[in-house]
Amino acid sequence: MKKLLQVDFDFAGPFGEEMSKKLVGLAESINNEPGMIWKIWTESQQEKLGGGIYLFENEAYAQAYLQMHSQRLKLMGVEEVRGHIFDINVPLSTINRAPITQSIEERK
């Protein structure tokens, strides 16, 4: 069953266009993570937060990624990584045109 992973952490930047330029390599490497379907990058310069929303093939892949990513972020100076794994209510998400619907159908 597909799982949604939500991650956030305190982040001093860079944000916006500068972040986009500096983290291209990281973004490209995430595409090679086992079981990762997609990621939406999240940021709040005002609240000094970084993070992402991910769709994984299953909970085992999401858990493994969260553990690895938490360690990577800690090596980058992030003290606390908050991660939550959620089930997806596909019927209701479909009503609201969630990007997960097409991803789930394509991977069947």
N, C-alpha and C positions, 0 to 999 in steps of 0.2 A: 504494500500500500504506500502511495506517495506521501511524503512528509514535508511540511514547511518548517524551515529553521529560521528563527529570528535572532539576530545577534546585534548587540550595541555595546558601546564602550566610550569612556571619556577620551576625547581626541582633540589635540591642539591644532590640528591642521597638517597639511594644507587642505583647502576646501575649493570647491568649484572647478574652474578651468585649470588651476594649478594642480589640484589633486588629480584631475583627469590626465594631465600630461605626465605627472610623476609616477602614477601607479598603473600605467599601461601594462608593464611586465607582470605585475601581480594579477591584474585582471585576466590577462591571457593565460597565466598558469592555472587559475581557478577553473578554467574550462576543461582542464585535464584531470580534475579531481574525480575519483570513482563515484559514480552514481549521481553526480551533479547535473541537473537538467538546465537550470538557469539561476541567475542572481540579479537582484535589483539592489544597487548600491544606495545607501542612505547616508545623509549627512545633515548636520545642523550647526552652522557656524555660530549662531546665536547661543545655543546651549552647549557648544563644544562637544558634540557627539559624532561618532562615526558608526557605521554598521552596515547591515544588509539583510535582505530577505532572500532566502534560497529555496528552491524546490529540489528535493532529492528523491531518488527511486524508492528508498525505504528508510526506516529508522536507523538501521545499522550504518548506512552510509552517512546519514545526517550526524549521528553520534560520533563517528570516526572523524568527520570533517571538523565538527565543533571542538573536539579534543586537540586535533592538530593545529587548527587555526588559533585557538586560545594560546597554545604554546608559542606559536609564531608571533602573535601580537605581544605577548609578554616579553619576548626577545627584542621587540621594537619599542619597549618602554611602557606598554599599556599595563596598568596594575590590575584592573578587574574587567573581565569579559562576561557579559550577561548573555546567556543563550537559552532559548526555549524552543522545543520541538512540538509542533502541533499536528493533529489530524486535520484533514481538509473536508469540509462539508461541500462536496461537489455539486449536489443539486442547487443549493442556495448560491454557491459561488458562480454557477453557470448563469443563473438569473442576472447576476450583477457583472457579467462579462469578464470575470477574473481571467488573467492570462494562464492560469493553471489548466483550464478546461481543454484547450487545444493541445497543450503539452502532454497531458495525460492520454488523450486520444491518439496522438501521434506515436507514442511509445508503446502502445499495446501490441 
